[in-house]
Amino acid sequence: MRVISLGSGSSGNALLIEAGPSGRTRLLVDAGLPCRTLINRLHLVGVSPAQILAVLLTHEHDDHTLALPNLLKRYDPLVIADPATLAALAKSPHQNNNGADADPCSVRNQPLPRPEDQTFSSQRHELQLADSERKAANLPLRRTLALPAGSSCVLGDVEIISFPVPHDAVAPCGYLLCAGGCRVCVVVDSGSVTLTMLEAMRQADLLILEANHDRERLLRGPYTYALKMRILSPTGHLSNEQAAQAILQTWRADGLRWIWLAHLSQINNTPHLALSCVQRQLVEAGATLQQVHLATLPRAMGPIWDSTRLWHDEYWWPGGKLSH
């Protein structure tokens, strides 16, 4: 597997996932960047947008779906999301960037499904979106896979396991993506951590986890009281402290691990604050920092995780430097 962060933060989120021989299965997890920016960044890593097999959506907010109308118009990839997310995109074309007007979701703790318990259906929906780039009316979403949060499917070389997360969207979810013996867990918007989330995170070789804000910086910052309370709510966004605690609860002392801290706020966080918080708690818990490669994802293109390097490059093994 190869995983590339194309952009992360409140201004837009997108991940490229490649799996199989020559990376033949190419997926996007979210498409929240301006379409031209997204296409340019794909080209920088040698990928044409026409090669994208599917776009997996975590939820319907604009910072995760902004490029979708233009991608559909030009390339018509398969769109995978919870059926309620697909319906919300069709029903509410003027979503707020951060979902402040969305209805809070209900958290459904349930065990991750076994591969043989795959329950998913393919449905057709019509999508009408308006984004900051242009107006698009009656844009058909011709190819969709409705994947309810808590179910799984296999697409190309990748097994996709969806699980619910608590965020103020209609049916937000995270993904556990499995291919070639490697597992990547993506949780980019969540106000709290559930047992279901921890079960998925525990299995990951690469964990991509939200660390949106430093609590004290948020409370002292310029946001309105209502917005601060929304971010701090159980359906808002994870703080550095919450991310660190989730990592500790899923810590594996018997092997290496890669962790990307995602969706950092430009106003209420810094890479240094996020890294130092997580590192401090790991050390205090007795973890060896040589067992973890920890990085923060920038708004621009971020790091590349390539499983083919894991077994051949000395950089990844104990004794190598910690990645900042």
Residue pairs with C-beta under 8 A, 6 or more apart in sequence:
1 17
1 18
1 19
1 177
1 179
1 180
1 182
1 184
1 305
1 306
1 307
2 16
2 17
2 18
2 19
2 23
2 304
2 305
2 306
2 307
2 308
3 15
3 16
3 17
3 18
3 184
3 206
3 208
3 304
3 305
3 306
4 15
4 16
4 18
4 45
4 301
4 302
4 303
4 304
4 305
5 14
5 15
5 208
5 260
5 262
5 297
5 298
5 301
5 302
5 303
6 14
6 15
6 16
6 33
6 38
6 41
6 42
6 301
6 302
7 13
7 14
7 32
7 33
7 37
7 38
7 41
7 299
7 300
7 301
7 302
8 188
8 262
8 263
8 264
8 297
8 298
8 299
8 302
9 63
9 263
9 264
9 265
9 266
9 297
9 298
9 299
10 63
10 97
10 98
10 263
10 265
10 266
11 63
11 266
11 299
12 32
12 33
12 34
12 37
12 63
12 66
12 299
13 30
13 32
13 33
13 63
13 64
13 188
13 262
13 263
14 28
14 29
14 30
14 31
14 32
14 33
14 38
14 41
14 67
15 28
15 29
15 30
15 186
15 208
16 26
16 27
16 28
16 42
16 45
16 47
17 25
17 26
17 27
17 28
17 29
17 158
17 177
17 184
18 25
18 26
18 27
18 47
19 25
19 156
19 157
19 158
19 177
19 179
19 180
20 156
20 157
20 158
20 179
20 180
24 156
24 157
25 53
25 155
25 156
25 157
25 158
25 179
26 47
26 51
26 52
26 53
27 52
27 53
27 54
27 55
27 56
27 155
27 158
27 177
28 52
28 54
28 55
28 56
28 77
29 55
29 56
29 58
29 175
29 177
29 186
30 55
30 56
30 57
30 58
30 64
30 65
30 188
31 38
31 55
31 57
31 64
31 65
31 66
31 67
31 68
31 71
32 61
32 62
32 63
32 64
32 65
32 66
32 67
33 41
33 66
33 67
34 66
34 67
34 132
34 133
35 66
35 67
35 69
35 70
35 71
35 133
37 67
38 49
38 67
38 71
39 49
41 301
42 48
42 49
42 52
44 301
45 301
45 304
49 71
49 74
49 75
50 75
52 71
52 75
52 77
53 77
53 78
53 155
53 156
54 77
54 78
54 79
54 80
54 145
54 155
55 68
55 71
55 77
55 78
55 79
55 80
56 80
56 81
56 160
56 175
57 64
57 65
57 68
57 79
57 80
57 81
57 85
58 64
58 165
58 172
58 173
58 174
58 175
58 186
58 188
58 189
59 85
59 99
59 167
59 169
59 170
59 171
59 172
59 173
59 189
60 81
60 85
60 88
60 89
60 92
60 95
60 99
60 102
60 169
60 170
61 95
61 96
61 97
61 98
61 99
61 102
61 169
61 189
62 95
62 96
62 97
62 131
62 132
63 97
63 98
64 188
64 189
65 89
65 95
65 129
66 131
66 132
66 133
68 79
68 89
68 127
68 129
69 127
69 129
69 131
69 136
69 139
70 133
70 134
70 136
71 77
72 79
72 127
72 139
72 140
72 141
72 142
73 136
73 139
76 142
76 143
77 143
78 143
78 144
78 145
78 155
79 86
79 141
79 143
79 144
79 145
80 144
80 145
80 147
80 153
80 155
80 160
81 89
81 144
81 146
81 147
81 173
82 146
82 147
82 148
82 149
82 162
82 170
82 171
82 173
83 121
83 123
83 146
83 148
83 171
84 170
84 171
85 169
85 170
85 171
85 172
85 173
86 123
86 125
86 127
86 141
86 144
86 146
87 125
87 170
88 95
88 102
88 169
88 170
88 171
89 95
89 125
89 127
89 128
89 129
89 141
90 125
90 126
90 127
90 128
90 141
93 128
93 129
93 130
94 130
95 101
95 102
96 102
99 167
99 168
99 169
100 168
100 227
100 230
102 168
102 169
102 170
103 168
103 170
104 168
104 233
104 235
105 164
105 166
105 167
105 168
105 169
105 170
105 171
105 172
105 235
107 164
107 165
107 166
107 192
107 194
107 234
108 149
108 150
108 164
108 196
109 164
109 194
109 195
109 196
110 150
110 164
110 196
111 196
111 199
112 150
112 152
112 161
112 163
112 176
112 196
112 199
112 200
113 119
113 150
113 151
113 152
113 161
115 152
115 154
115 159
117 151
117 152
118 151
118 152
118 153
118 154
119 148
119 151
120 145
120 146
120 147
120 148
120 151
120 152
120 153
121 146
122 144
122 145
122 146
123 144
123 146
124 141
124 142
124 144
125 141
125 144
126 138
126 139
126 140
126 141
127 139
127 140
127 141
128 136
128 137
128 138
128 139
129 136
129 139
130 136
145 153
145 155
147 153
147 160
147 162
148 162
148 171
149 162
149 163
149 164
149 171
149 172
149 173
150 162
150 163
150 164
150 196
151 162
152 159
152 160
152 161
152 162
153 159
153 160
154 160
157 179
157 180
158 177
158 178
158 179
159 177
159 178
159 179
160 175
160 176
160 177
161 175
161 176
161 177
161 178
161 200
162 173
162 174
162 175
163 173
163 174
163 175
163 176
163 196
163 197
163 199
163 200
164 171
164 172
164 173
164 194
164 196
165 172
165 173
165 174
165 187
165 189
165 190
165 194
165 197
166 172
166 190
166 191
166 192
166 194
166 234
166 235
167 189
167 190
167 191
167 235
167 236
167 237
168 191
168 230
168 233
168 235
168 236
169 189
172 189
172 190
174 185
174 186
174 187
174 188
174 190
174 197
174 200
175 185
175 186
176 183
176 184
176 185
176 186
176 200
176 203
176 204
177 183
177 184
177 185
177 186
178 184
180 307
182 205
182 206
182 307
183 203
183 204
183 205
183 206
184 204
184 205
184 206
184 207
184 208
184 305
185 200
185 201
185 203
185 204
185 206
185 207
185 208
185 209
186 208
187 197
187 200
187 201
187 207
187 208
187 209
187 210
188 208
188 209
188 210
188 262
188 263
189 210
189 237
189 263
190 197
190 210
190 237
190 238
191 232
191 233
191 234
191 235
191 236
191 237
191 238
192 234
192 235
192 238
192 242
193 238
193 242
193 245
193 246
193 249
197 246
198 246
198 249
198 250
201 207
201 209
201 246
201 247
201 250
202 250
202 252
204 250
204 257
205 257
205 258
205 307
205 310
206 258
206 259
206 260
206 305
207 247
207 250
207 257
207 258
207 259
207 260
208 260
208 262
208 297
209 238
209 243
209 246
209 247
209 259
209 260
209 261
209 262
210 237
210 238
210 243
210 261
210 262
210 263
211 238
211 239
211 240
211 243
211 244
211 261
211 262
211 263
211 264
211 269
211 274
211 277
211 278
211 296
212 231
212 237
212 238
212 239
212 263
212 264
212 265
212 268
212 269
213 231
213 237
213 239
213 240
213 265
213 268
213 269
214 239
214 240
214 268
214 269
214 270
214 273
214 274
214 277
215 232
215 239
215 240
215 241
217 268
217 269
217 273
218 228
218 231
218 232
218 239
218 265
218 268
219 228
221 228
221 267
221 268
222 267
223 231
223 267
223 268
230 236
231 237
231 268
232 239
237 263
237 265
238 246
240 261
240 269
240 273
240 274
240 277
240 278
241 277
241 281
243 261
243 274
243 277
243 278
244 277
244 278
244 280
244 281
244 282
245 281
247 259
247 278
247 281
247 282
248 281
248 282
248 285
248 287
251 257
251 282
251 285
251 287
253 287
253 291
255 291
256 291
256 292
256 293
256 310
256 316
256 317
256 318
257 291
257 292
257 293
258 292
258 293
258 305
259 278
259 292
259 293
259 294
259 295
260 295
260 296
260 297
260 302
260 303
260 305
261 271
261 274
261 275
261 278
261 294
261 295
261 296
261 297
262 297
263 297
264 270
264 271
264 274
264 296
264 297
266 299
271 296
271 298
271 324
274 296
275 294
275 296
275 324
278 294
279 289
279 294
282 289
282 292
283 289
289 322
290 318
290 319
290 320
290 322
291 318
292 322
293 316
293 322
293 323
294 322
294 323
294 324
295 302
295 303
295 323
295 324
296 324
297 303
303 323
309 315
309 316
310 316
314 320
315 321
